[in-house]
Amino acid sequence: METNFIGTIHLSNNETLSKYEFCKIVAKFFEYSDNKIKRGSIKDVNLKARRPLNTTLSNKLSTKILNTKLITLKEYLNEYET
């Protein structure tokens, strides 16, 4: 693949997942118990600096530059398994 792009490309998948959802999927894949994974919110933590509630990453630029469709986390884990 050839491109004139110079810089850093941040990759993400095509689905929006919370950290909670991400951990649940990974735990299930590796057959770990998920009973210690708890749902939470940044609003419940007393941090010195404010943090955004939505920290999702758009993959529009990377998809365009790489000219490819990025797969979901579950698709990646299924490929990893084989």
C-alpha positions in Angstrom: 0.0 0.0 0.0 1.3 3.4 -0.9 0.3 6.7 0.6 1.6 10.3 0.9 0.4 10.5 4.4 2.9 11.5 7.0 2.0 11.4 10.7 0.3 9.3 13.3 -2.8 7.3 12.6 -4.9 6.3 15.7 -7.0 3.2 15.1 -10.3 2.3 16.6 -13.0 -0.1 15.7 -16.4 0.6 14.1 -18.4 0.4 17.2 -18.7 2.6 20.3 -17.9 0.7 23.5 -17.7 1.9 27.0 -14.7 0.7 29.1 -17.2 -1.4 30.9 -18.5 -3.1 27.7 -14.9 -3.5 26.4 -13.9 -5.3 29.6 -17.0 -7.5 29.6 -16.3 -8.6 26.0 -12.6 -9.3 26.7 -13.3 -11.2 29.9 -15.9 -13.4 28.2 -13.5 -14.1 25.3 -10.7 -15.3 27.7 -13.3 -17.1 29.8 -12.6 -15.0 32.9 -15.2 -14.2 35.5 -16.6 -10.7 35.0 -18.1 -10.5 38.5 -15.4 -7.9 39.5 -16.1 -5.7 36.5 -18.3 -2.8 37.7 -20.1 -0.1 35.7 -19.0 3.4 36.7 -19.0 6.9 35.5 -16.3 9.6 35.4 -18.8 11.8 37.2 -18.5 9.6 40.3 -14.7 10.1 40.6 -13.3 13.2 42.2 -10.5 14.2 39.8 -8.6 17.4 39.9 -9.1 18.0 36.1 -12.4 17.6 34.4 -12.7 14.8 31.9 -15.1 14.5 28.9 -17.9 11.9 29.3 -17.5 10.8 25.7 -13.9 9.7 24.8 -14.7 7.7 21.7 -12.2 7.9 18.8 -13.4 8.4 15.2 -11.7 6.2 12.6 -12.9 8.1 9.6 -9.4 9.5 8.8 -7.6 6.1 9.3 -10.2 4.3 7.2 -9.8 6.8 4.4 -6.0 6.8 4.5 -5.7 3.0 4.8 -8.6 2.5 2.3 -9.9 -0.4 4.4 -12.8 -1.2 6.7 -11.7 -1.7 10.3 -13.2 -4.7 12.2 -15.0 -4.8 15.5 -13.5 -6.0 18.7 -15.4 -9.2 18.6 -14.3 -9.8 15.0 -10.7 -9.2 16.0 -10.9 -11.6 18.9 -12.5 -14.3 16.7 -9.6 -13.9 14.3 -7.1 -13.9 17.1 -8.5 -17.2 18.3 -8.0 -19.0 15.0 
